[in-house]
């Protein structure tokens, strides 16, 4: 796993499998203003509004198609969270919002942790979002 997020280009025609998050869904990213990114976009004759320009957080770089043109980019914490949320499925995004809200409440702790695991939120994200001790996570997800 790398510490950088990656910009990459994909074919815009519908294809099988996950194709990353379109940059246009994430909003403004500081790295998009850098000379390196601007030069890379220019070399590929594209811009930030292109539906072919995608981004993935560091933990998902293994899912970039092998033949895709790619560029590592640093993101600050807030930008990284926006990239993760923009790429999350609806059930995962909804539970992640609940986990963030959980930091202010202890009510329903066990049920929420189980729900998060059941919809596919990775354990490290649950810990990051909720602030719980990793040892307190249920050993198996319950619906």
N, C-alpha and C positions, 0 to 999 in steps of 0.2 A: 504494500500500500504506500502511496505517496502522500506528502503533506499538501500538495497543490491540487486545486481543482483543475479540470481540463476543459478547454473549448475544443470543439471538434465539428467537422462538417459531415453531414449525412446526405444520402440521396433523399430528395423530398417526396418521392413516390412512396405510397404506403408499402410497407414491407413487414416481414414477420419480426416479432420480438420488440423489445424496448429500445428506443432510439434516443435516450437522454431527454433533457428539458430544453425547449427552445429558449434562447437567451431573452427573447422578447417578453416571455412570461415572468422573468425574474425581476425586471426593472433595472435601474441604473447600477452599474458596477464600475468602481474606480478603475479597474484594470482595462476596461474597454477604451479608456482615454490615453493609454500609454503608447509611446511610439512603436514598441515591439508588437502589440496587438494590432494597431492600425496598419503596420507594414504587413503583418501576416494576413489580415483581411484583404488588403490591397493585392497581395500576391495571388490570392485565391479569387479575386474579382467578386468579392461579396461584402456585405456590411452587417451591422448589428441587427438590422430589421429582417434579415433573411431567415426564412423558415428552416433553412438547412443548417444554420448555426446553432449548435447545442452546447450545453454545459452539464458537467457532472461533478458532485462533490468528491473529495479524495477517496472515500470508501467505496465508490462505485466506478472507479476508473477501469477496472477489469472488464466492465461491460461495454466499453467503447468498441465498436466494430474494428477488427484488425486492420482493414484497409482504409480507415478514416484518417483524414488529415487532422492532426491534433496539436494543441499548444498548451503547455502548463501555465496556469495563472494563479497568483496568490489572491486570496480573498480575506477580508477581515471577518471577525466573528459574526457580525450582523449580516453581512453579505452571504456568508456560508449558510446561515440559518434560512435566508430567503431562498437560496438555491435548493436546499433540502426540502423546504415546504412546497416549493413550486413543483418539485418532482415527485412528491408523495402522492399515493393514491388517495382517493377521498376518505376511505375508512381510516387509513393511517394518519392523514392530516388531521382529521377530527379528533382522534385519540391523542395525537401529539399536543393539540390545543388543550385538551383536558389535563394532560400531564404538566403542562406549563402552569395551568391554573391550580393544580394540586400543591404546588410549592407553598401556597397560602392557606391550605386546608389539610387536615388529616382525616377527614371524614371519607369513608368508602375506599380507604387506601388499598386493601387487599383486592377488592373487586376491580379497581382501576388498573392495578398492576397486571392482574390476570387478563383483563380485557386487552391491554396493550400488547401483551405477548401473543394473545390469540389472533389479533389482526395482523401480526407480522412486524411490529415495531421491534427492532433489534434491542437486546438488553442494554448495550452501551448507550443507546439513545434514550431509553427509559431512565437510566441513571442520570444522564446529562440533563434531561428536561425536568425530571421530578425532584432531583436532589436526594433520592433514597440511596441507602447503602446497597451495593450490588448483592450482598449476602441476603438481603431481605426480599429479593425477587422470588416468586414462586418457582419451584423446580420444573413445573410443566404448565403450559397455558391451559386455562379453563375457559370455555365459551361463556 
